[in-house]
């Protein structure tokens, strides 16, 4: 074993801890170098999307299901938080919690019947939920403000300080996002996570190993809805404004694209996918103008050449090489 | 260990199983045989929870388990292998075998998210058990490999290791030598004998008469959805009904 090989092996062995450490450091110093509101606004949005995409990735990438309606749960969080804190004048933290419970309830109601479906049917059912929620947001003016949305949503407060400036929001959002990523990593390394992976690969085999597949699917669907709602609440309290167009079916499709591009069944892939697809349109004008076409093109290219997504595809390659290397040195 | 009593299953009024009864005694290898269309597959499906019998009962370790879903049967000690292998190809060999320990349940979703120290220790113990099982099947060196890239024989052993890691009360082997050559079949026969020596209770569903005669303590013969004979391999070999069921068909297709 050469020194280089030893080092690479060490890095691989401690990859999770090292990634968390590196990322935390990077995020801690980031606002010192990129302090302007525009870049911070962008990275804050990435943090929020990461939380949605993580939940969706647990559902799509690990449990092997499909949802084209997660923007609906994102909307429940955002509008729930907005209405409860503006109209009912509740504390934003409480509003966030109640909105999350609402999203869990909605996911349970939708999931119990819909998760008996597979593939295209499940995709259509979840898409339907998104369309219903979107229509309610646009049509029920009296409550939701209609197409023009709701403004003046109060920020979250911590120890009496309102978290409203971009720098404060940066630390708030990324702390929450990192905690969610860590919880996600815990989940996928546990017996429950293995049950989900088994379910995604082969439902019959999973059942023969004692996995209650129906309950497992509903549980992870509810979990992903709660994460989307949490992200929605963060969105509302951070930007102070919500309007329906953020929560349409194209948002749902974008989330799925982020999951697929970042990496199916990769917790870190969620972060990567959310970052890449939020950041690219900002740096390349072409993306902004032809966003739908470019997203579609990226999706097709990834599916053709790295069908498990960028991060998962690369991790699979590394794992294979490592397994080969270890059996040579065993 | 397993008691099947008066099991019936009809498909659109056509009986696939009628009044089938047999037992699988503890610590023995019992074979379920029969020509094509005899009802073997329907029987396995009813025993393993993939299908529901119309009448009759199934008892596992003395408890009635009739009509329970597959995942509950698994948690009550029924483990199985599949005719054409049902592994998780992207997961590593070790993770596949660890999946065999999900029958022990354990952590809730919330617990899994928070990963308290108790769960961490439990995970460590599970890994040790899975590694021990891999070593028993000479798979230790392949632990990190994704199952999908392994040779067929290795994958078969992974599936068996996955089924056995939870120390099941009953092991159901569904046509373990389908598609194997003569030497490989002999290796599987040796493995089944080793399982018996370890004290496992096995229900073997198989086409291959030579294998069945070589490894079984008892044989149950199905034909046309009925149980036509039961006994030791020697008795079955001389049973005229069995000879007719097999040879009759063989000469008809020849």
Interface residues (C-beta under 8 A of the other chain):
Chain A: X183 X186 X187 X189 X190 X191 X192 X193 X194 X195 X197 X198 X201 X202 X204 X205 X206 X207 X208 X209 X210 X211 X212 X213 X219 X220 X223 X308 X316 X319 X320 X322 X323 X326 X327 X330
Chain B: X48 X49 X50 X69 X70 X71 X72 X74 X75 X79 X80 X82 X86 X87 X88 X89 X90 X91 X92 X95 X98 X99 X100 X101 X102 X103 X104 X105 X106 X107 X108 X109 X111 X112 X113 X114 X115 X119 X123 X126 X141 X142 X144 X145 X146 X149 X162
